[in-house]
Amino acid sequence: MCTAKCSKCIGITLFPLATCAIVSNLLLYFPNGQVLQLSEITDLVWFFHGILGAGILVMLPAFMMLGAGGAGCCANRCGMLLSVILAVLGFAGGVYCVVISSLGLIGGPLCNTGDGEYIYPFRNDTLEDNYLFNQTTWSTCKEPANIILWNIVLFSILLAIGVIEVVLCFIQVINGLIGFICGTCMRKRKVGMQQKVSGCLHSYHFFRLFESGKWSSRSTQPLNELIWGAEAAHAFAHSPLSMPWWSGTIQSSDVLEEQCAMLD
């Protein structure tokens, strides 16, 4: 696969991941759909690991990857190098999301244990006694309702998204370096299209010569045989890119001129 196509595929994949990360982070501010006071929201949520880390910092390289995978000005070595730099930024954002999400899962949520005071009842637990492995301790949190399950699900989603983004951004770093060193496939594709258009125009001029009567001495031969016998048309037929419509019978130079215009 061309490095440009690979960049485009990674960029397209990163967009929904970044969007899901932003939405998941926003939902952490409203546990169980409730609107809480700022002091009653888990502190790690304010690190914006989903909005900033796995969201905005990943969307920036995703835009660049789409540009590097297109046929525009970014489809060159400079565009691939810039995509590598931004992919490193996205990699850092993904790692940041993974770290904060892991801490959020291990430390547990801020909740009301029944005395009206919001505390972190699981922050001092050892890894062996962690609430994640002992569901009976979930009843410790009285308010907000289902806060533990809410945090576990959303922090787990953010953790998974962060891991996937880290892997994809790392792949883009390698892919971008290859594209920067070896070049993308866009240049070869552009050259192939230029050869196709050039061959089509040569064949068009050959048709014009035939219709003008300059090839009347060979008029007993089929028209297509004359075309394929011409050196210019032969070069056109063996251009790097195929020409599906060429297999049919072309009635006149006007038809061929229209076909050439479609390529331009």
C-alpha positions in Angstrom: 0.0 0.0 0.0 1.2 3.5 -0.7 2.3 5.6 2.3 -0.2 8.3 1.3 -3.1 5.8 1.3 -2.0 4.5 4.6 -2.0 8.0 6.1 -5.5 8.6 4.8 -6.8 5.4 6.3 -5.3 6.2 9.7 -6.6 9.8 9.6 -10.1 8.6 8.8 -9.9 6.1 11.7 -8.7 8.6 14.2 -11.6 11.0 13.7 -14.4 8.8 15.2 -12.0 7.7 18.0 -11.2 11.3 19.0 -14.9 12.2 18.8 -15.8 9.3 21.1 -13.1 10.4 23.5 -14.5 13.9 23.7 -18.0 12.7 24.3 -16.9 10.2 27.0 -14.9 12.8 28.8 -18.0 15.2 28.8 -20.2 12.4 30.2 -17.9 12.1 33.2 -19.0 15.5 34.3 -22.6 14.3 34.5 -22.5 11.0 36.4 -25.7 9.0 35.9 -27.1 12.0 34.0 -27.0 14.3 37.1 -25.7 17.8 37.2 -23.4 18.2 40.2 -21.5 21.0 41.8 -18.0 21.5 40.6 -16.6 20.3 44.0 -18.5 17.1 43.7 -16.9 16.0 40.4 -13.9 13.6 40.4 -10.7 15.6 40.2 -9.1 13.5 37.4 -12.0 14.5 35.1 -10.6 18.1 35.1 -7.4 16.9 33.5 -9.3 16.8 30.1 -7.6 13.6 29.1 -10.4 12.8 26.7 -11.2 16.3 25.4 -7.6 17.5 25.0 -5.4 14.4 25.1 -7.3 11.8 23.0 -9.5 14.4 21.4 -8.0 17.7 20.1 -4.4 16.5 20.1 -5.4 13.6 17.9 -7.7 15.5 15.6 -4.8 17.8 14.6 -2.6 15.0 13.1 -5.8 13.3 11.7 -6.4 16.4 9.5 -2.8 16.4 8.4 -2.9 12.7 7.6 -5.9 13.2 5.4 -4.0 16.0 3.6 -0.9 13.9 3.2 -3.1 11.1 1.8 -4.7 13.3 -0.8 -3.6 14.5 -4.2 -3.1 18.1 -3.1 -0.1 20.1 -2.1 0.5 18.0 1.0 1.0 14.8 -1.1 4.8 15.2 -0.9 7.7 14.6 1.4 7.2 17.8 3.3 3.6 16.9 4.0 4.6 13.4 5.2 7.3 14.9 7.5 4.7 17.3 9.0 2.3 14.4 9.5 5.1 12.6 11.4 5.6 15.6 13.7 1.8 15.9 14.4 1.6 12.1 14.8 4.1 12.4 17.7 1.8 15.0 19.2 -1.2 12.6 18.8 0.9 9.8 20.3 1.6 12.0 23.3 -2.1 12.8 23.6 -3.0 9.1 23.5 -0.4 8.3 26.2 -1.7 11.1 28.4 -5.3 9.7 28.0 -4.1 6.2 28.9 -2.3 7.4 32.0 -5.1 9.5 33.4 -7.7 6.9 32.6 -5.7 4.3 34.4 -5.4 6.5 37.5 -9.1 7.2 37.3 -9.9 3.5 37.3 -7.5 2.6 40.1 -8.4 5.6 42.3 -12.1 5.4 42.0 -14.7 8.2 42.0 -15.5 11.1 44.3 -18.8 10.2 46.0 -21.0 10.7 49.0 -20.7 7.8 51.5 -23.8 8.6 53.3 -22.8 11.4 55.8 -23.2 14.2 53.3 -19.5 14.6 52.6 -17.9 13.8 49.3 -14.7 11.8 49.6 -12.5 9.3 47.7 -13.2 6.1 49.6 -11.0 3.9 47.5 -7.9 6.1 47.0 -5.9 4.4 49.8 -6.8 0.8 48.8 -4.0 -1.6 47.8 -4.1 -3.1 44.3 -5.1 -6.5 45.8 -8.0 -4.9 47.7 -9.0 -2.5 44.9 -12.7 -1.9 44.5 -12.4 -3.1 40.8 -12.0 -6.6 42.0 -14.5 -6.4 44.9 -17.9 -5.4 43.8 -19.4 -5.7 47.3 -17.6 -2.4 48.2 -19.5 -0.5 45.6 -22.3 0.1 48.0 -20.0 2.4 49.9 -20.9 5.2 47.5 -24.5 6.4 48.1 -24.5 9.5 45.8 -24.5 10.0 42.9 -26.4 6.8 42.0 -24.3 4.3 40.0 -21.3 6.6 40.1 -18.8 3.7 40.4 -20.2 1.9 37.3 -20.5 5.2 35.5 -16.8 5.9 36.1 -15.6 2.4 35.3 -17.3 2.3 32.0 -16.3 5.7 30.8 -12.7 5.5 32.0 -12.4 2.1 30.4 -13.7 3.5 27.1 -11.2 6.3 27.3 -8.4 3.9 28.2 -9.2 1.7 25.2 -9.4 4.7 22.8 -6.1 6.0 24.1 -4.4 2.7 23.5 -5.8 2.5 19.9 -4.7 6.0 19.2 -1.2 5.4 20.5 -0.8 2.4 18.2 -2.2 4.2 15.1 -0.1 7.3 15.7 3.0 5.2 16.1 2.2 3.4 12.8 1.8 6.8 11.2 5.2 7.9 12.5 6.8 4.9 10.8 4.7 5.3 7.7 5.4 9.0 7.5 9.1 8.5 7.8 9.0 5.9 5.0 7.0 8.4 2.9 9.4 11.2 3.6 12.5 9.1 2.7 11.1 7.1 -0.2 8.3 9.5 -1.4 4.6 8.8 -1.8 2.8 7.1 -4.7 1.2 10.4 -5.8 4.0 11.4 -8.1 4.0 8.1 -10.0 0.2 8.3 -10.3 0.4 11.8 -11.7 3.0 10.8 -14.2 0.9 7.9 -15.3 -2.1 10.1 -15.8 -0.1 12.5 -17.9 1.1 9.7 -20.1 -2.5 8.5 -20.5 -3.7 12.0 -21.6 -0.7 12.5 -23.9 -1.3 9.1 -25.6 -5.0 9.9 -26.0 -4.2 13.2 -27.7 -1.8 11.5 -30.0 -4.4 9.0 -31.0 -6.9 11.8 -31.5 -4.5 13.5 -34.0 -4.1 10.1 -35.7 -7.8 9.9 -36.2 -7.9 13.4 -37.6 -5.2 12.4 -40.2 -7.3 9.3 -41.1 -10.5 11.2 -41.5 -8.9 13.9 -43.6 -8.0 11.3 -46.2 -4.3 11.2 -45.7 -4.6 7.5 -44.8 -6.8 6.6 -47.8 -4.3 4.2 -49.2 -5.0 1.9 -46.3 -8.7 2.4 -46.1 -9.4 -1.2 -46.8 -8.2 -2.1 -43.3 -10.5 -1.8 -40.3 -10.3 1.5 -38.5 -9.3 0.1 -35.1 -6.4 -1.9 -36.8 -5.0 1.4 -38.1 -5.2 2.9 -34.7 -3.5 0.1 -32.9 -0.9 0.0 -35.7 0.1 3.6 -35.1 3.1 4.2 -32.9 1.4 6.9 -30.8 -1.7 4.8 -30.2 0.5 1.8 -29.3 2.2 3.9 -26.6 -1.2 5.0 -25.4 -2.4 1.5 -25.2 0.6 0.5 -23.1 0.4 3.4 -20.7 0.7 2.6 -17.0 -3.0 3.1 -16.3 -5.7 1.1 -18.0 -8.4 2.5 -20.3 -11.6 0.5 -20.0 -13.6 2.4 -22.6 -10.9 1.8 -25.2 -12.1 -1.8 -25.8 -15.1 -0.5 -27.7 -15.2 0.7 -31.3 -14.6 4.4 -31.7 -16.6 5.8 -34.6 -14.9 9.2 -35.1 -12.3 11.6 -33.9 -15.1 13.6 -32.2 -15.9 10.7 -29.9 -12.2 10.3 -29.1 -11.9 14.0 -28.4 -14.7 13.7 -25.9 -12.9 10.8 -24.2 -9.7 12.7 -24.0 -11.5 15.7 -22.4 -12.8 13.3 -19.7 -9.3 12.5 -18.7 -8.1 16.0 -18.4 
